[in-house]
Each structure stands twice: as structure tokens, then as C-alpha cells.
Amino acid sequence: MFFGRRKEPSASASPRRVGRRPGQSARERQESLRREAPIRTLITRLFNIPTEESAWGKGAEGEEHVAGLLQQLQPHGWAIEHDVKIGARGANIDHLLVGPPGVFVINTKNMGGKVWVAGPHLQVNGQPTHHIEKLEAEAKRVREKLTSATRRQTLWVHGLLVFVKPALTVKKQPQYVSVLADDMLLSFLLQRPAKLGEHEVEELVRAARREETWQ
């Protein structure tokens, strides 16, 4: 099997849909904002003032952190792609995993604070969010792309909403996605029962790493 990670592209690599670095889109957006206002960026960083530029940087740090955790899955037969670009509008999947238990789409949130979830309802620091609905849509889109690329009739794709170091309260998990803290992620994935055979995993990995799959 061929689950070894390919060499990461350099920062100057041309835009690609796959084979990207963890948090690459967020880092690129952060750098664009820094170049637009270098003096303001310097001052706001010096005084630790929250800005859009720092928010993108924090998001990238979260994706890089989760990517480091996911790397530990590779010896267990998992393949991982980061910052996968889908469609013409530049939407991206933070992390895409393919392994014996199936396909998982991960959305990373590095915002800390109190996270409360009860079925379809999720609040961050007391404020309602649409994170669950958005992740459900991402998982559906990934399933459509991979089934089309492999000509499979069915495919189980599960969304994981992963918060970095939250104060997490789960009254009830949503029906179609799971909300996790970062320190729960590996055990959650490693405990999933196998649903795919070796050849199925290989076929899905090949499809996930083809640029045309995500056009």
C-alpha cells in the first residue's frame, strides 16, 4: 500500500487542489493581508490587537496542529490530504482522511472558549453558529466528488468538527457529524470499525489525490 506522504510543495508552488500544506490557504490569506498593510500589521502584532490578519494566522496554526496529530495515523493505513481545493470558487477542505473505517472530512476551529453542542445546535462562547450545517454540506460535496471519480454507488463520508483546546460540553452529538476536542481526535478515529477493504482504500486514495477529482 502507498500511504507514505508525498514531499510537501514549497511556498512558491503554483496553486494546486491537492498535495498542499496544512493551513496553506489560511497562511496565504494572512500573508496577503500583511503585505497590504505591513506597518499596521507590525503595530497590531506588537500590542497583540486582534485583526483579520491575526485571525487567519490563528486558523492556520490550528490546522497545522491538527495535521500533526493526524500524521500519527499513517502507520495504521490512513492517507491524509490537507487544504483540498474544491470547485471554481476556491472552497477548501481543511483535512481529508481515507482509511479502513471510511472517509472523513475535518473542519478545524482554533478559537478556544466554551463550545456547547446539543444535536444540530452548536454554540461557541454562547453564540449560535452554522458550523454543523456547513460541515454537513462539505461532507456531502466530498462524497459526490469521490463517488463520481470512482463510480461507486455508495460511499460513507463523515464530517468531524475539531476544536483546538476548547471547554467542550456535548449534550448530544449531531446526527451526521461529530464535534470533538483535539485531544479526542486520534482515539475517535482509531476506534472506528473497518468498513473498507484494502483495494477500496487504495482506489479512494488515488481518486482523492487526482486534481481532476476536485474540479
C-alpha positions in Angstrom: 0.0 0.0 0.0 1.2 3.5 -0.7 0.2 5.7 2.2 3.5 7.5 2.6 3.1 11.2 2.4 4.5 12.9 -0.6 7.0 15.7 -0.3 5.3 18.9 0.7 5.3 21.6 -2.0 7.3 24.8 -1.5 5.6 28.1 -0.6 6.2 29.2 -4.2 4.4 26.3 -5.8 1.7 27.0 -8.2 -1.9 26.7 -6.9 -3.0 23.1 -6.7 -6.1 21.3 -5.5 -4.2 18.5 -3.7 -0.7 18.0 -2.3 -1.0 21.2 -0.3 0.4 22.1 3.1 -1.8 22.1 6.3 -3.3 25.6 6.6 -1.9 26.7 3.3 -4.9 28.8 2.2 -5.1 30.5 5.6 -1.3 31.3 5.5 -1.6 32.7 2.0 -4.5 34.9 3.1 -2.6 36.1 6.2 0.4 36.9 4.1 -1.7 38.8 1.6 -3.2 41.0 4.4 0.3 41.6 5.9 1.6 42.8 2.5 -1.4 45.1 2.1 -0.7 46.9 5.4 2.8 46.0 6.8 3.0 48.8 9.3 -0.4 48.2 10.7 0.3 44.5 11.0 3.6 45.2 12.8 1.8 47.5 15.3 -1.2 45.2 15.9 1.1 42.2 16.4 3.3 44.3 18.8 0.3 45.2 21.0 -1.5 41.8 20.5 -4.5 43.5 18.9 -6.9 41.1 17.2 -7.2 41.7 13.5 -8.3 39.8 10.4 -4.7 39.1 9.7 -4.1 37.5 13.1 -7.4 35.5 12.9 -6.2 33.9 9.6 -2.9 33.1 11.3 -4.6 31.6 14.3 -6.7 29.5 11.9 -3.6 28.3 10.1 -2.0 27.4 13.5 -5.0 25.2 14.3 -4.8 23.4 11.0 -1.1 22.8 11.4 -1.7 21.5 14.9 -4.4 19.0 13.9 -2.2 17.9 10.9 0.5 17.0 13.3 -2.0 14.8 15.2 -3.3 13.2 12.0 0.2 12.3 10.9 0.2 9.6 13.6 -2.5 7.7 11.7 -0.3 7.0 8.7 1.3 3.8 10.1 -2.3 2.5 10.7 -3.1 2.6 7.0 -4.6 6.1 6.7 -3.9 8.5 3.9 -4.2 12.3 4.5 -4.6 15.3 2.3 -4.7 18.9 3.6 -6.3 22.1 2.4 -8.0 20.4 -0.6 -9.4 22.9 -3.0 -12.9 22.1 -4.4 -14.7 23.7 -7.3 -14.1 27.0 -9.1 -14.8 29.3 -6.1 -11.8 28.3 -4.1 -13.6 26.5 -1.2 -11.3 24.2 0.7 -11.4 21.2 3.0 -9.0 21.5 6.0 -8.2 17.8 6.1 -9.4 14.8 4.2 -8.7 11.3 5.6 -9.2 8.0 3.8 -8.7 4.8 5.8 -10.2 1.4 6.6 -13.1 3.0 8.6 -14.1 5.2 5.6 -13.7 8.8 4.5 -13.6 11.7 7.0 -13.8 15.4 6.3 -12.3 17.6 9.1 -13.0 21.2 9.8 -10.6 22.7 12.3 -11.6 25.6 14.6 -8.9 27.2 16.6 -11.0 29.7 18.7 -10.9 28.2 22.2 -13.6 29.2 24.7 -16.7 27.4 25.6 -18.2 25.1 23.0 -21.7 23.6 23.6 -23.4 21.1 21.3 -26.8 19.5 21.5 -27.8 17.7 18.4 -27.9 20.1 15.5 -27.3 23.1 17.8 -23.8 24.4 18.4 -22.7 27.5 20.3 -19.3 29.0 20.8 -19.0 31.3 23.8 -22.8 31.5 23.9 -23.2 32.5 20.3 -25.1 30.2 17.8 -23.1 29.0 14.8 -23.7 27.4 11.5 -20.6 25.2 11.7 -22.5 21.9 11.7 -24.6 22.8 8.6 -21.5 23.9 6.7 -19.6 20.8 7.5 -22.6 18.6 6.5 -22.5 20.3 3.1 -18.7 19.8 2.8 -19.0 16.1 3.5 -21.8 15.8 1.0 -19.8 17.5 -1.6 -16.8 15.3 -1.0 -19.0 12.2 -1.2 -20.3 13.4 -4.6 -16.8 14.1 -6.0 -15.4 10.8 -4.8 -18.3 8.6 -5.9 -18.2 10.3 -9.3 -14.4 9.8 -9.6 -14.6 6.1 -8.6 -18.0 5.2 -10.0 -19.0 3.8 -6.7 -22.7 3.6 -6.0 -22.4 4.5 -2.3 -19.7 5.9 0.0 -19.8 6.7 3.7 -18.3 10.1 4.4 -18.3 11.5 7.9 -17.6 15.1 9.0 -15.6 15.9 12.1 -15.7 19.4 13.6 -12.5 19.6 15.7 -11.9 22.4 18.2 -8.4 23.2 19.5 -8.3 23.2 23.3 -12.0 24.1 23.9 -14.1 23.8 27.0 -16.4 21.3 25.3 -19.8 20.3 26.5 -21.6 17.7 24.4 -25.2 17.1 25.4 -25.8 15.1 22.2 -23.8 14.6 19.1 -25.3 15.8 15.8 -26.7 13.1 13.5 -24.4 13.4 10.6 -21.2 14.9 12.0 -19.2 14.6 15.2 -17.9 17.5 17.4 -14.6 16.8 19.1 -11.8 18.4 21.0 -8.4 18.0 19.5 -7.3 15.6 22.3 -10.2 13.3 21.4 -9.4 13.1 17.7 -7.0 10.2 17.4 -8.8 7.8 19.8 -12.1 8.6 18.0 -10.6 7.6 14.6 -8.6 4.6 15.7 -11.6 3.1 17.4 -13.8 3.2 14.3 -14.6 -0.3 12.8 -13.2 -1.1 9.4 -15.7 -0.6 6.5 -13.4 -0.6 3.5 -11.2 -3.3 2.1 -7.6 -2.7 1.2 -8.3 -2.3 -2.5 -11.2 0.1 -1.8 -9.0 2.3 0.3 -6.3 2.4 -2.4 -8.9 3.3 -5.1 -10.3 6.1 -3.0 -6.8 7.4 -2.2 -5.9 7.5 -5.9 -9.1 9.5 -6.6 -8.5 11.9 -3.7 -5.0 12.7 -5.0 -6.1 13.4 -8.6 -6.5 17.1 -9.4 -9.4 16.5 -11.7 -11.5 14.8 -9.0 -12.0 18.2 -7.3 -12.7 20.4 -10.3 
